[in-house]
Amino acid sequence: MVAERIKHLHYSRKWSNYWFWRTREQKEIDYIEESDGVIHAYEFKFNQVAKSKPVKHFFKAYENAVFHVINRDNYDEFLL
């Protein structure tokens, strides 16, 4: 998913910083993208029923970040 997203950003000539985030306690955000001053945090779940909640430490540090869960039902919106 991440590789396809990076290709999409490149081909559509959209500038964006991207990285992942993990604590020493192994809490993580799968993919983070920042553009135009907005941080988007993405969690990837193959099973659309699986629960996913934002990591408190991340959102304490980045209060204005937007959290998204990407699954089989909405991945095309993420890639296009």
N, C-alpha and C positions, 0 to 999 in steps of 0.2 A: 504494500500500500504506500509506504513512504517513498520508495523509488519511483512509483508511478506518479505520485503527487509532485515530486521534484521535477520529473520530466514535464509534467503539465505546466508547472510554473515557468520552466525554461522556454518551452515552445510558445507559450502565450506571452512571453516577455514581461512577466510579473516579477518584481523584485521583492524578496522576502528573506528574512533570517529564519533558520529552522534548526531545531535541536531536540534532544530528549532531556528528561529530568529525572534524577533518582537520588534518594537520600541514603545515608549509611544504613538506615533500617529497611532498605529495599522497597520503599514506597516510590512509585514511579508514575510518570506521565509518558505515554508512548511516543507522542510527537507534539512539538510545540512550534507554532509558526507566528512570527511577528511581522506585520506590515502596516504602514501608515500609523504607527504608534499603538496598534491594537494587538494584544496577545491572545491567540487562540490555542487552547489546550485540547488535544484529541486523544481519546481512548479508543482502541480498536477491540471489538468483540465480535467473534464469528457468530455466536448465538445471540440473536436479537432479544431474547428473553433474559439473558444474563444481566445482573445488576452491576452497575458501575457508578461509583460516586467519586466526586473530586477529592483530591488529596488536600487535607486541611493545611499542611505546612506550605504547599505551593501557593494556595490562594491567600494565605496570610502574607506571603511575600509579594504576590502579584494580585492585589485586590480587584483590579479591573479586568482580569483575564476572563475570557469566555470559554466555557467547557462544552465540548461536543463528544458524543459517543457515536462512533462510526460502526455500522454493522452491515449485514447482507442486504438489508432493505434500503439503505441510504448511501452506500459507498460511491455510487455513480455521481452523486452531488459533490462529494469530496474530490473526485478525480476529474471532473469536467468543469 
